[in-house]
Amino acid sequence: MIQTAQTLSNAFFYNTAVPYNILLVEDNSSDAAYIKMMLDEIQVPYTLERLKRGNEVLPYLMRSGVFAGRPTPDMILLDLGLPCLDGFEVLNDMTDMSGEIRSVPIIILTEYKHFSYLKNTHDLCIFDYLTKPCDATKLRRVLRLIRCRD
């Protein structure tokens, strides 16, 4: 399901006319709804694609099967506690991918507070981590930093 938020301008962001393409990998419906609420609260344009299982991530990123034609996300919000394939396994599998996928910023979603070591454990673009429930101010900061990279 793709959801589009209102495209409200926000001087805090650069190039707000271009929405963020966000891939949210989160099995918990309440947590996913909360993330969407935070995105709406910070008033940035975005499209949100949600996957509920870890084993859907690689087919999505490779655009295979039911995911053919999907855009490359601008960022991935990845929960670590996923069914079928947990977030750590997803990260390990992503290390074998090439090209633009390896440069997509990954923001880890976790209930634990000490995951900063993840930035050094995988040869991927782990950009940051957010502790659940995430804070709108920190999410805004992370989105701004990602947009400024472009």
N, C-alpha and C positions, 0 to 999 in steps of 0.2 A: 504494500500500500504506500503510495506517495502522497505526502501531505505538503501543502504550500502555505506558509504563514503570510500574513499581510506584509507587503513590501513597504515598510515604513522607513523613512530616512532617519539616520542617526549619525550626527556629526562625529561620533566617537570612532566610526569605521571609515576606512578608505573604500572607494568604489562600491558604495552600497547598492548600486543599481544591479550588480551582478550577485545573484544569490549563492550562498554556500550550498554545495551538494554534499550533504552529510549522510554517511552510512552509520546507523546506530545498530550495534549488535548487542541486544539486550533481551533476555528471555522473560524478565519480570515485567508484566504489563503496567504495574503501578510505577516502577522505576522509569519505564519508557514514557509514560504519561507525564511524569515529573520533569524529565529532560525536555520534552516538548513544551511544557509550561515555562520552563526557564528560557528556552529559545524564544518563545513568544514574548516573555517579559523583557528581554534585552533588545527587542525590536530590531532584529536584523532580518533581511530577506534570506530565506533558505528553502531548500527542498530536503525532505527527510525520507530516507528509505530505511525500514527497520527489518532486520533479520533476527529470528528468535533462537537459532541454533548455530553452534560453531561450525558444523559441517557445511553450512550454506555459504560461508565467507569466501572460500577459494573459488567455487563456481561463479559467485557473483563478480568477484574481481577479474576472473578470466572471461566473463560474459558468456558463459556456456549454458546450454539448456534453456530453462525458463528465464534466465537472466540475460539472454542475448539482447544486445542493444542498450543495455543500461550504461549510464555515464560513469566515468571514473570519478570516485568521490574526491572532494577537496580535503576531506578529513574523515577519519574513522573513530567513532566512539565505541570502544571495545570493553565489554564486561568480561571479567575473568572467570566468573562462575557460570559457565554455559553448559547446557546439555549436549550430548553427542560428541562434542569436541570442546574442551574448555579453552579459555582465552590464551593460556600458555601454549597449548598445542596449536592454536590458530597462529600465534606469533612464530612458533617453530616452523610451521608449514609455509608461512609467508616468506621466510628467509630464502626459500628456493625460487621465489618469483623474481622476475627481472623488470627492468625498465621503469616506467612511470609509477607502477604500483609500489615499488620500494621507496619512492619519495613521498608518498601520501602520508601526511602527519597522522599519527595514531595517538589518541588520548585514551588512557586506560581508565576505566570506571571500576572502582573497588570500594568495598566496605572497610578495608584495612587502611591504616594510616602510613605504613612504612613500605612503600613500593617504589621509592625513588631509584633504587638499584636497577629497576627495569630499563632505565635509559642506557645502561651499559651491558645488558645481558643479551641483547639481540642486535643483529646488524640491520636494523630497520630504523625508520624515522619515528621513534617513540618520542613524542613531543612533550607530553606532560601526563599527569594523572590527576583525576578528580575523585575525591572521597565522596561516597554516597551518604546522605543526599547531597548533591552538588549545590554549590552556592552560585547564584546568578552573577555575582561580581567576578568570581574566578573564571566562570565560563566565558563571560564577556572579554576578560583579559586574554584568555587562550585564543578565542576567535580573532581578536584584534591582532595578536602576534602572528597567527597563521596568515591572515590577510596581508599583513605588512611584508611577509616573506615573498609574496608574488611580485 
